[in-house]
C-alpha cells in the first residue's frame, strides 16, 4: 500500500507540474503577443499589419487590421479577435470564436499557420519582418559559387522577379560546374534565414550565412559549396 501511495503521489506531482507549465505557457503568450505583427505569405509577397491588443473582446482579445489587409489577404476580412488555445496556439478568430487561422511558434517570435487549400502563412514581429525584408533586398544581384578552396565554380543572379507563389527568378551564368548546371536552379527565396535555390524538378539547396558573411550549403560537407556576394 505504501508503494501505491508513493506512486500516486508522484503521478499527482507530475500532473500538477504539467498543469503549471500549461498555465505558464498560456500566460506567457497572452503577455508577449500584444503589439504589432506582420501576417504574410511565407516570403512576404503579400503582407498585412496586425495589431494585437490585451483588451478583452468577446471570446478573445481585441485586434486591429490595417485597411490593406482585406485586399492583400482576403481571408482576414473574417478576423475580429485573437486568443490563445491549448498549450501554444495563437488563434486569429471570427465573431463566433472559430479559427480563421491558428498559428504555432516555430522559432522565437515566428509563428506558422496553415489554411487548407491556400498554404502556409507567417506571423512575426513587425520590426523583425521589416528587417528581413531589408535583408532580402540585399540578396538581389550577382553572386559567385566557390568551393571551400576558393575555386569559382559558377556565377548566378538572384532577381526580385516573381516566379510563382513567394518565389523569385534566379539565372545561372555560362560555364558552371557540371553538378550545378545539372541542378539548374530557376527560383529562389529567403526563408528563416536561409537562401533556398530550387530547380524545375522541385529539388532544393539550402545555404546558411556563416561567421564570415559567406553563405554555405547545408548540410556542410568536406568539400563545401559557398555563395559569395559580388
C-alpha positions as CSV (number, residue, x, y, z in Angstrom):
1,X,0.0,0.0,0.0
2,X,2.9,2.3,0.8
3,X,4.3,1.8,-2.7
4,X,0.9,2.6,-4.2
5,X,0.7,5.8,-2.2
6,X,4.2,6.8,-3.3
7,X,3.3,6.1,-7.0
8,X,0.0,8.1,-6.6
9,X,1.9,11.0,-5.1
10,X,4.5,11.0,-7.9
11,X,1.7,10.9,-10.5
12,X,-0.1,13.8,-8.8
13,X,3.0,15.8,-8.7
14,X,3.6,15.2,-12.4
15,X,0.1,16.2,-13.3
16,X,0.4,19.3,-11.2
17,X,3.7,20.2,-12.9
18,X,2.2,19.7,-16.3
19,X,-0.8,21.9,-15.4
20,X,1.5,24.6,-14.1
21,X,3.6,24.5,-17.3
22,X,0.4,24.7,-19.3
23,X,-0.7,27.7,-17.3
24,X,2.7,29.4,-17.7
25,X,2.7,28.8,-21.5
26,X,-0.7,30.3,-21.9
27,X,0.1,33.2,-19.5
28,X,3.4,33.9,-21.3
29,X,1.7,34.0,-24.7
30,X,-1.0,36.3,-23.6
31,X,1.6,38.6,-22.1
32,X,4.0,38.5,-25.0
33,X,1.6,38.7,-28.0
34,X,0.2,42.2,-27.7
35,X,1.9,44.5,-30.2
36,X,2.4,44.9,-33.9
37,X,2.8,41.8,-36.1
38,X,3.1,41.1,-39.7
39,X,0.9,38.5,-41.2
40,X,2.2,37.3,-44.6
41,X,2.7,34.6,-47.1
42,X,5.9,32.7,-46.5
43,X,8.1,35.0,-48.4
44,X,6.2,38.3,-47.9
45,X,4.9,38.7,-51.4
46,X,1.6,39.6,-49.6
47,X,1.7,41.3,-46.2
48,X,-0.7,42.7,-43.6
49,X,0.0,44.5,-40.3
50,X,-2.0,43.2,-37.4
51,X,-2.0,44.9,-34.0
52,X,-2.9,42.5,-31.2
53,X,-4.2,44.1,-28.0
54,X,-4.6,43.0,-24.4
55,X,-8.2,44.3,-24.1
56,X,-10.9,41.5,-23.9
57,X,-13.2,41.3,-26.9
58,X,-16.0,38.7,-26.7
59,X,-14.3,35.3,-26.7
60,X,-10.8,36.6,-27.1
61,X,-8.9,39.9,-27.2
62,X,-9.1,42.9,-29.5
63,X,-7.0,43.4,-32.6
64,X,-6.8,45.9,-35.5
65,X,-6.0,45.1,-39.1
66,X,-4.6,47.7,-41.4
67,X,-7.1,48.6,-44.2
68,X,-4.9,47.0,-46.9
69,X,-5.2,43.5,-45.2
70,X,-8.5,42.6,-46.9
71,X,-7.1,43.2,-50.3
72,X,-3.7,41.5,-49.7
73,X,-5.1,38.5,-47.8
74,X,-8.9,38.2,-48.3
75,X,-9.4,35.7,-45.5
76,X,-8.6,38.4,-43.0
77,X,-12.0,40.0,-43.5
78,X,-13.4,37.4,-41.1
79,X,-10.9,38.1,-38.3
80,X,-12.3,40.1,-35.4
81,X,-10.3,38.9,-32.4
82,X,-7.4,36.8,-31.2
83,X,-6.9,34.2,-28.4
84,X,-4.6,31.6,-27.1
85,X,-5.7,27.9,-27.4
86,X,-4.2,24.8,-25.9
87,X,-0.5,25.0,-24.9
88,X,0.9,27.1,-27.7
89,X,-1.7,28.0,-30.3
90,X,-2.3,31.7,-31.2
91,X,-5.7,31.9,-32.9
92,X,-7.0,34.6,-35.2
93,X,-10.7,34.1,-34.9
94,X,-14.1,35.1,-36.3
95,X,-17.0,36.6,-34.4
96,X,-18.1,33.1,-33.1
97,X,-14.7,32.3,-31.8
98,X,-13.9,29.8,-34.6
99,X,-10.4,29.8,-36.0
100,X,-9.8,31.7,-39.2
101,X,-6.2,30.6,-38.9
102,X,-4.2,29.0,-36.0
103,X,-0.5,29.7,-35.5
104,X,2.1,27.8,-33.6
105,X,5.6,29.1,-32.8
106,X,8.3,27.6,-34.9
107,X,11.1,29.9,-33.9
108,X,11.4,32.7,-31.3
109,X,8.9,35.3,-32.4
110,X,7.9,33.5,-35.6
111,X,4.6,31.6,-35.9
112,X,3.3,29.5,-38.8
113,X,-0.3,28.8,-39.7
114,X,-1.8,26.6,-42.4
115,X,-5.0,27.4,-44.3
116,X,-6.2,24.3,-46.2
117,X,-6.2,24.9,-50.0
118,X,-4.2,28.1,-49.6
119,X,-0.9,27.3,-48.0
120,X,1.3,28.4,-45.1
121,X,1.2,31.9,-43.6
122,X,3.7,33.5,-41.2
123,X,3.0,35.8,-38.2
124,X,6.1,37.5,-36.9
125,X,7.1,40.6,-35.0
126,X,6.7,43.6,-37.4
127,X,10.2,45.1,-36.7
128,X,11.8,41.7,-37.3
129,X,9.8,41.2,-40.5
130,X,10.9,44.6,-41.9
131,X,14.5,43.8,-41.0
132,X,14.1,40.5,-43.0
133,X,12.7,42.5,-46.0
134,X,15.7,44.7,-45.9
135,X,17.9,41.6,-45.8
136,X,16.1,40.2,-48.8
137,X,16.7,43.3,-50.8
138,X,20.4,42.9,-50.1
139,X,20.3,39.4,-51.6
140,X,19.2,40.7,-55.1
141,X,22.1,40.8,-57.6
142,X,25.1,38.9,-58.8
143,X,26.7,36.0,-56.7
144,X,29.6,33.6,-57.2
145,X,29.6,30.0,-56.1
146,X,33.0,28.8,-54.9
147,X,34.4,25.6,-53.4
148,X,36.0,25.6,-49.9
149,X,39.4,26.2,-51.5
150,X,38.1,29.4,-53.1
151,X,37.9,28.0,-56.6
152,X,34.9,29.6,-58.5
153,X,32.5,27.1,-60.0
154,X,29.5,29.2,-61.1
155,X,28.0,32.6,-61.3
156,X,24.3,33.4,-60.7
157,X,22.0,36.3,-60.4
158,X,19.2,36.5,-57.9
159,X,16.3,38.7,-59.0
160,X,13.2,40.2,-57.5
161,X,11.0,39.0,-60.4
162,X,8.2,36.8,-59.1
163,X,8.2,33.2,-60.2
164,X,5.2,31.6,-58.6
165,X,3.9,32.0,-55.1
166,X,6.6,33.5,-52.8
167,X,9.5,32.6,-55.1
168,X,11.7,34.7,-57.4
169,X,13.7,34.0,-60.6
170,X,17.4,33.1,-60.5
171,X,19.6,32.8,-63.5
172,X,22.9,30.8,-63.9
173,X,25.7,32.3,-65.9
174,X,27.6,30.3,-68.5
175,X,30.3,27.8,-67.7
176,X,29.1,26.5,-64.4
177,X,30.4,23.4,-62.7
178,X,28.6,20.3,-64.1
179,X,26.8,19.4,-60.8
180,X,25.5,22.9,-60.5
181,X,24.5,23.1,-64.2
182,X,22.6,19.8,-63.8
183,X,20.8,21.1,-60.7
184,X,20.0,24.3,-62.7
185,X,18.1,26.4,-60.2
186,X,15.4,28.6,-61.6
187,X,13.8,30.0,-58.4
188,X,14.9,31.3,-55.1
189,X,13.6,32.6,-51.8
190,X,14.8,33.7,-48.4
191,X,13.2,31.5,-45.7
192,X,14.0,31.5,-42.0
193,X,17.5,33.0,-42.6
194,X,18.4,30.6,-45.4
195,X,18.7,31.2,-49.1
196,X,16.8,28.4,-50.9
197,X,17.6,27.6,-54.5
198,X,15.0,25.4,-56.3
199,X,15.2,23.6,-59.6
200,X,12.3,22.9,-62.1
201,X,12.1,19.3,-60.8
202,X,11.5,20.6,-57.2
203,X,14.9,19.8,-55.8
204,X,16.2,22.4,-53.3
205,X,19.6,23.5,-52.0
206,X,19.8,25.5,-48.7
207,X,22.5,28.0,-47.8
208,X,23.1,29.5,-44.4
209,X,25.2,32.5,-43.5
210,X,28.4,31.8,-41.5
211,X,30.5,33.9,-39.3
212,X,32.5,35.2,-42.3
213,X,29.4,36.7,-44.1
214,X,29.5,33.8,-46.6
215,X,26.6,31.5,-47.4
216,X,27.5,27.8,-47.1
217,X,25.4,25.0,-48.4
218,X,23.9,22.9,-45.6
219,X,24.3,20.2,-44.5
220,X,28.1,21.0,-44.6
221,X,30.5,18.6,-46.4
222,X,34.3,18.1,-46.6
223,X,34.1,20.0,-50.0
224,X,31.7,22.8,-49.1
225,X,29.8,24.9,-51.7
226,X,29.8,28.6,-50.8
227,X,27.9,31.6,-52.2
228,X,29.6,35.0,-52.2
229,X,28.0,38.3,-52.9
230,X,29.7,40.1,-55.9
